[in-house]
Amino acid sequence: MLCVGIGGGGDVVGALAAADLAERLGTPAIVGGITWERRPIDPLPGPRTLDEADGLAERLNEAVALAGPETSGPGGFLFAEARMAAVLGEPTVLVDPNVGPRAVAAALDDAAGRLECDLLVLLDVGGDVLAHGDEPGLASPLADAVMLAAAAHLRTRAVLGVFGAGCDGELTPAEVLERVSEVALADGMLGAWALTPDAAPRLEQAIAAVPTEASAMALRCARGWHGTATIRNGRRTVELGPVGGITFFLDPAAALGSAARLAAAVVDAGSLLEADEILAARGVRTELAYEREAAA
């Protein structure tokens, strides 16, 4: 199984939660993420291309590579996947979303074949992958939308995972559960799993190495924390509770046909930049717009 965190930054830690479950059930799993780091790590707007990455363990195709502990971007920052590779002691997968949904899908199909993975889990931490676009807290819909849209073009069997409902401080837990219900009404609910006490230490080890606030909040939820906490230097509030420690597994086609309206809108986008233009035309402000303004 190949489990890819689709939101950038520390979503690779959420991918580890699903990979750990698979391994406990006897299925070998490889984890990965995308080349888009949070602005405090990489000040350049948008995701990096693989051509901008140094120290790759192996380049598999135009949009997928294997990252090792030294894989870095411009200026020398380490990708989250590099830090995860150091924790796991094995390479992780690094996906470049710049090429758009169709090309990402082709690259993932190729990579899955090379890595002998017959299942892809596309995992989002927080739940904004299911956003309608009008949620007040929505801040980073673009990466998730492009990566879920790729599922419409995949030949490899795929599952959408949503871990840590509301833990990124964007959609609230109630909004995420409402969106999950929409997918369930479309016959897209495949199952759910709560992070258990025996699985938590492995995630804790990864969180100590990989800068991530959302996955750290999900771990708190799994450990029984309840109430509110702040992330992003106090700019975002997270509602902590048991639901934040659960991963919902959903059918990607059902998600695209119901709650995941933004991903559905960019299914045929020729690139990440074109997807950004499509969302902007719908009045949706993306993380790319934010990063460009901050850089300027």
C-alpha positions as CSV (number, residue, x, y, z in Angstrom):
1,M,0.0,0.0,0.0
2,L,1.2,3.5,-0.8
3,C,-0.2,6.2,1.6
4,V,0.3,9.8,0.5
5,G,-0.4,12.8,2.6
6,I,-2.1,15.2,0.1
7,G,-2.2,18.5,1.9
8,G,1.5,19.3,2.1
9,G,3.7,20.0,5.1
10,G,3.1,17.5,7.9
11,D,0.3,15.5,6.2
12,V,2.9,12.8,5.8
13,V,2.6,12.2,9.5
14,G,-1.1,11.6,9.0
15,A,-0.2,9.2,6.2
16,L,1.9,7.3,8.7
17,A,-1.2,6.7,10.9
18,A,-3.0,4.9,8.0
19,A,0.2,3.1,7.0
20,D,0.6,1.8,10.6
21,L,-2.9,0.4,10.6
22,A,-2.2,-1.4,7.3
23,E,1.0,-2.9,8.7
24,R,-0.8,-4.1,11.8
25,L,-3.2,-5.9,9.6
26,G,-0.4,-7.5,7.7
27,T,-0.1,-5.2,4.6
28,P,3.3,-3.6,4.0
29,A,3.0,0.2,3.5
30,I,5.0,3.0,2.1
31,V,4.3,6.6,3.2
32,G,4.8,9.9,1.3
33,G,3.6,13.4,0.7
34,I,3.8,16.3,-1.7
35,T,6.5,18.9,-2.4
36,W,4.6,21.8,-0.7
37,E,5.9,22.9,2.6
38,R,4.4,25.5,5.0
39,R,5.7,29.0,4.5
40,P,7.9,28.9,7.7
41,I,9.8,26.0,6.2
42,D,9.9,27.1,2.5
43,P,9.3,30.9,1.9
44,L,8.9,30.4,-1.9
45,P,5.2,30.4,-3.0
46,G,3.7,27.1,-4.1
47,P,5.1,23.6,-4.3
48,R,8.6,22.8,-5.5
49,T,9.2,20.8,-8.6
50,L,11.3,17.7,-8.4
51,D,13.9,19.5,-10.5
52,E,14.3,21.8,-7.5
53,A,14.9,19.0,-5.0
54,D,18.4,17.9,-4.1
55,G,19.5,14.6,-2.6
56,L,16.6,12.5,-4.0
57,A,17.1,8.8,-3.2
58,E,15.6,8.0,-6.6
59,R,13.6,9.7,-9.3
60,L,10.8,7.4,-10.5
61,N,9.1,9.6,-13.1
62,E,8.2,13.2,-13.9
63,A,6.2,13.8,-10.7
64,V,7.2,11.1,-8.2
65,A,10.5,10.5,-6.5
66,L,11.8,8.7,-3.5
67,A,13.1,11.0,-0.7
68,G,15.9,10.1,1.7
69,P,17.0,11.8,4.9
70,E,19.0,14.5,3.0
71,T,16.3,15.4,0.4
72,S,16.1,19.2,0.4
73,G,14.7,22.2,-1.5
74,P,16.0,25.6,-2.5
75,G,17.9,27.2,0.4
76,G,18.5,23.8,2.0
77,F,15.3,23.2,3.8
78,L,14.4,19.5,4.4
79,F,11.2,18.3,3.0
80,A,8.9,16.7,5.6
81,E,9.2,13.5,3.7
82,A,13.0,13.6,4.2
83,R,12.5,14.0,8.0
84,M,10.1,11.1,7.9
85,A,12.6,9.0,5.9
86,A,15.1,9.6,8.8
87,V,12.5,8.5,11.4
88,L,11.5,5.3,9.5
89,G,15.0,4.4,8.2
90,E,13.7,4.0,4.7
91,P,12.9,6.2,1.7
92,T,9.5,7.9,1.5
93,V,7.6,9.0,-1.6
94,L,7.6,12.6,-2.8
95,V,5.0,13.8,-5.2
96,D,5.1,17.0,-7.3
97,P,1.5,18.3,-7.7
98,N,2.5,21.1,-10.1
99,V,1.8,19.0,-13.2
100,G,-2.0,18.8,-12.4
101,P,-4.4,15.9,-11.6
102,R,-4.1,13.8,-14.8
103,A,-0.3,13.8,-14.9
104,V,-0.2,13.2,-11.1
105,A,-2.4,10.2,-11.6
106,A,-0.3,8.8,-14.3
107,A,2.8,9.3,-12.2
108,L,1.2,7.7,-9.2
109,D,0.1,4.7,-11.2
110,D,3.6,4.3,-12.5
111,A,5.1,4.6,-9.0
112,A,2.6,2.2,-7.5
113,G,3.6,-0.4,-10.1
114,R,7.3,0.2,-9.5
115,L,6.9,-0.1,-5.7
116,E,4.5,-3.1,-6.0
117,C,1.6,-1.3,-4.3
118,D,-1.9,-2.3,-5.4
119,L,-3.7,0.3,-3.3
120,L,-3.3,4.1,-2.9
121,V,-4.5,6.0,0.2
122,L,-4.8,9.7,-0.4
123,L,-4.9,11.1,3.1
124,D,-5.8,14.6,4.2
125,V,-5.3,15.9,7.8
126,G,-8.1,18.2,8.9
127,G,-10.8,17.4,6.4
128,D,-10.7,20.5,4.1
129,V,-10.4,18.1,1.1
130,L,-14.2,17.8,1.5
131,A,-14.8,21.6,1.5
132,H,-17.6,23.2,-0.5
133,G,-15.6,26.4,-0.8
134,D,-17.7,28.7,1.3
135,E,-16.5,27.6,4.8
136,P,-15.4,30.7,6.8
137,G,-12.2,29.0,8.0
138,L,-11.1,27.5,4.7
139,A,-7.5,28.5,4.0
140,S,-5.6,25.8,2.0
141,P,-7.9,24.0,-0.5
142,L,-5.7,23.9,-3.5
143,A,-3.3,21.0,-2.7
144,D,-6.0,18.8,-1.5
145,A,-8.2,19.5,-4.5
146,V,-5.6,18.7,-7.0
147,M,-4.5,15.5,-5.3
148,L,-8.1,14.2,-4.8
149,A,-8.9,15.2,-8.4
150,A,-6.1,12.9,-9.5
151,A,-8.2,10.0,-8.2
152,A,-10.6,10.5,-11.1
153,H,-7.8,9.5,-13.5
154,L,-6.1,6.7,-11.5
155,R,-6.0,3.1,-12.7
156,T,-4.7,2.0,-9.3
157,R,-7.4,1.3,-6.7
158,A,-7.6,4.3,-4.3
159,V,-9.1,5.3,-1.0
160,L,-9.5,8.8,0.5
161,G,-8.6,9.1,4.1
162,V,-9.6,12.0,6.4
163,F,-7.7,12.1,9.6
164,G,-7.9,14.6,12.5
165,A,-11.3,16.3,11.7
166,G,-10.9,20.0,12.2
167,C,-7.3,19.6,13.6
168,D,-5.9,22.1,11.0
169,G,-8.1,24.9,12.3
170,E,-9.9,25.3,9.0
171,L,-13.2,23.4,8.8
172,T,-14.7,22.7,12.2
173,P,-15.2,19.1,13.4
174,A,-19.0,19.6,12.8
175,E,-18.4,20.8,9.3
176,V,-16.1,17.8,8.5
177,L,-18.6,15.4,9.9
178,E,-21.4,17.0,7.8
179,R,-19.2,16.5,4.7
180,V,-18.4,12.9,5.6
181,S,-22.1,12.3,6.0
182,E,-22.6,13.7,2.4
183,V,-20.1,11.1,1.1
184,A,-21.9,8.4,3.2
185,L,-25.2,9.3,1.6
186,A,-23.5,8.8,-1.8
187,D,-22.6,5.3,-0.6
188,G,-18.9,6.3,-0.1
189,M,-18.3,5.4,3.5
190,L,-15.7,2.6,3.6
191,G,-14.9,2.5,7.3
192,A,-13.3,4.4,10.1
193,W,-10.5,3.7,12.6
194,A,-9.5,5.4,15.8
195,L,-5.8,5.9,16.6
196,T,-5.2,3.4,19.5
197,P,-2.9,3.8,22.4
198,D,-0.4,1.2,21.1
199,A,-0.2,3.1,17.7
200,A,0.2,6.6,19.2
201,P,3.9,6.3,20.2
202,R,5.0,5.8,16.6
203,L,3.1,8.9,15.5
204,E,4.6,10.8,18.5
205,Q,8.1,9.9,17.3
206,A,7.3,11.2,13.8
207,I,5.8,14.4,15.2
208,A,9.0,15.1,17.2
209,A,10.9,15.1,13.9
210,V,8.5,16.5,11.3
211,P,7.1,20.0,11.9
212,T,3.3,19.6,12.0
213,E,0.7,21.2,14.2
214,A,-2.4,19.6,12.7
215,S,-1.2,16.0,13.2
216,A,0.0,16.9,16.7
217,M,-3.5,18.1,17.5
218,A,-5.0,14.8,16.1
219,L,-2.6,12.9,18.4
220,R,-3.8,15.0,21.4
221,C,-7.4,14.1,20.4
222,A,-6.5,10.4,20.3
223,R,-5.0,10.7,23.8
224,G,-8.2,12.1,25.2
225,W,-7.7,15.9,25.2
226,H,-10.9,17.9,25.0
227,G,-11.5,21.6,24.7
228,T,-9.7,24.1,22.5
229,A,-6.2,24.8,21.4
230,T,-4.5,27.3,19.1
231,I,-2.1,26.7,16.2
232,R,-0.5,28.9,13.5
233,N,0.9,31.3,16.1
234,G,-2.6,31.7,17.6
235,R,-4.3,32.5,14.3
236,R,-6.3,29.3,14.2
237,T,-8.4,27.6,16.9
238,V,-8.8,23.8,17.1
239,E,-11.7,22.0,18.8
240,L,-10.2,19.0,20.5
241,G,-12.2,15.8,21.1
242,P,-12.5,12.1,20.3
243,V,-13.4,12.6,16.6
244,G,-10.1,14.2,16.0
245,G,-8.3,10.9,16.6
246,I,-10.4,9.0,13.9
247,T,-9.5,8.4,10.3
248,F,-12.5,8.1,8.0
249,F,-11.9,6.0,4.8
250,L,-14.0,7.1,1.9
251,D,-14.6,6.2,-1.8
252,P,-12.9,8.9,-3.8
253,A,-15.4,8.8,-6.6
254,A,-18.3,9.2,-4.2
255,A,-16.4,12.1,-2.5
256,L,-15.9,13.8,-5.9
257,G,-19.6,13.3,-6.7
258,S,-20.8,14.8,-3.4
259,A,-19.0,16.9,-0.8
260,A,-15.6,17.5,-2.5
261,R,-16.9,20.2,-4.8
262,L,-13.5,22.0,-5.2
263,A,-11.7,18.8,-6.2
264,A,-14.5,18.0,-8.7
265,A,-14.1,21.5,-10.2
266,V,-10.4,20.9,-11.0
267,V,-10.5,17.3,-12.3
268,D,-9.6,18.4,-15.8
269,A,-7.2,21.2,-14.9
270,G,-3.9,20.9,-16.9
271,S,-1.7,22.1,-14.0
272,L,-1.8,23.2,-10.4
273,L,-1.8,26.8,-11.6
274,E,-4.8,26.2,-13.8
275,A,-6.6,24.6,-10.8
276,D,-5.8,27.7,-8.8
277,E,-7.4,29.9,-11.5
278,I,-10.5,27.7,-11.5
279,L,-10.9,28.0,-7.8
280,A,-10.2,31.8,-7.8
281,A,-12.9,32.2,-10.5
282,R,-15.3,30.5,-8.0
283,G,-14.3,33.1,-5.3
284,V,-12.2,30.6,-3.4
285,R,-8.9,32.0,-1.9
286,T,-6.2,29.4,-1.9
287,E,-2.9,28.9,0.0
288,L,-1.1,29.8,-3.2
289,A,-2.7,33.3,-3.2
290,Y,-1.8,33.7,0.4
291,E,1.8,32.7,-0.2
292,R,2.2,35.0,-3.2
293,E,0.9,38.0,-1.2
294,A,3.1,37.2,1.8
295,A,6.2,36.8,-0.4
296,A,5.4,40.2,-2.1
